[in-house]
Amino acid sequence: MNIRFIRTLLFALLWALVALSMSAASFAQVGVGVVITIAPPPLPVYEQPLCPGDGYIWTPGYWAYDYDIDDYYWVPGTWVLAPEIGFLWTPGYWGWGGDRFIFYEGYWGPRVGFYGGISYGFGYFGEGYEGGRWDHDHFFYNRAVNNINVTEIHNVYNTTVINNTVNHVSYNGGNGGIDRRPRPEEEAAARERHIPPVAVQTQHVQAARSNPQLRASMNMGKPPAAATARPGEFNGRGVVPAREAGGSYAPPANRGGNRGAENRPENNVARPSTPVHPRDLSPVPRPSAPNTGNPKVDQKYQQQQEKQAAKQQQERDKLQQKQEQAHQRLTQQNANDARRQQVEQQHQQQTQQLQQRHEQQQQQLQQKVQQASRQRSKPPQ
C-alpha cells in the first residue's frame, strides 16, 4: 500500500466518523454536497407559483441526492426574499467531474455566475438571469417569464426572452450533459463577495429531504410538489405539481442497502460543500489577461496575477500538509470521535479563513487592474 492510498483512506474514514457523529438535521444545516456516479433525473415540467410579494426572487427547483435513502429527491422551486438589496441568486448545479457527478451549491451575489448552462426556466435559461433586475432599492420583475400579480406589485416590465433550449437535462458535462463552460465574467462573479443559501432555503431543503413523495424512486421524475410560493410549504394553494416528467427515468437497480459508510460504494464519496480542507476548495482561479489598453501595464499585472496564484497554491499545500499531520496524530493517539470532530471544525475554520484571505487578495488586485483601465480610458483634460 502506498502512502497516497493510505492518506486517502485515512481522510475518508475521518470524514465518515464526523458524519456519523452528527445528526441528520445538523448535517444538512452545514450544507453537504455529494459526489455520485448516478446521473440526476431530467428536470420536471411545471408552472411557476404566483410571487408572494415585493422583493422575492425566484430560486428554481433541482434534484438533490441523499445517501441515507440512496436516492435523488426534488427540492421544489420557490420564491425567497433576497438577503441584501442588489443581490441575485445563482442556482446550484450538477457537473461531471471526469468519473462522477459533483453538486456545486448555489449562492447569492451582486451578479449571477455560472450554473452549468442548465435551463431551469423562469429567467434562468443557462446563462445569466432574465427574470428581473435591481433599480436602486427595488427589484423589477420581467412579466414575460415571471408569474406576478400586477395589482400588488407595480415594479414590473415586459421583455420577451427567446429561449432556444428544448431539453430538460439537469447536469453539465459527461454523457448527455450540457456542453458549456463558464465565461470569464461568470468566473469573476464566483470570486465576488457572496452569501450561501439563507436559513429558509436550508430549511426548505431539509423539508424536501424528509418528504418521501419527493424521492425520484417514488415520483419517477414527476414530483407532486414541483414548486411552492414560499419555502417549506408543500401543501396548500401555493403548491404547484409537475405537469410531466422532463424525460424517462428509472431508479438504479442497485439502490438501497447503502445507508452506512461501511456499505457505501467506494466511488460514492460524501464531501462537504462547505470546505473543511484546502483540497475541498475549487482550484485557485486563473484570472483572464488584463486589458488596460497599455501592453506594459498589462504585462505587469499579468505577472502579479501569476505570482499571486502560485503563492496562494503554496499556502494551500502547506495548510493541507499541516492538517494531514494532525490527522496522523489523531490516529496515533487513538482519539475519540468528539476529539476528531473538534479537530475537523478547527480545520474547517482554518480553511475558510485562508479562502477569505485569498479572495480579498484577488479582489484587491482586480480592483487595481480596473482602476488602471479606467484611468487609461479617461479623455484628456
Beta strands, then each sheet from edge to edge (+ up, - down):
strand 1: 32-36
strand 2: 56-59
strand 3: 62-66
strand 4: 71-75
strand 5: 77-81
strand 6: 88-90
strand 7: 93-96
strand 8: 101-104
strand 9: 107-109
strand 10: 119-121
strand 11: 124-125
strand 12: 132-135
strand 13: 138-142
strand 14: 156-157
strand 15: 171-172
strand 16: 227-228
strand 17: 239-240
strand 18: 270-272
sheet 1: 15+ 7+ 8- 1+ 18-
sheet 2: 2+ 5- 16- 17+
sheet 3: 3+ 4-
sheet 4: 6+ 9-
sheet 5: 10+ 11-
sheet 6: 12+ 13- 14-
end
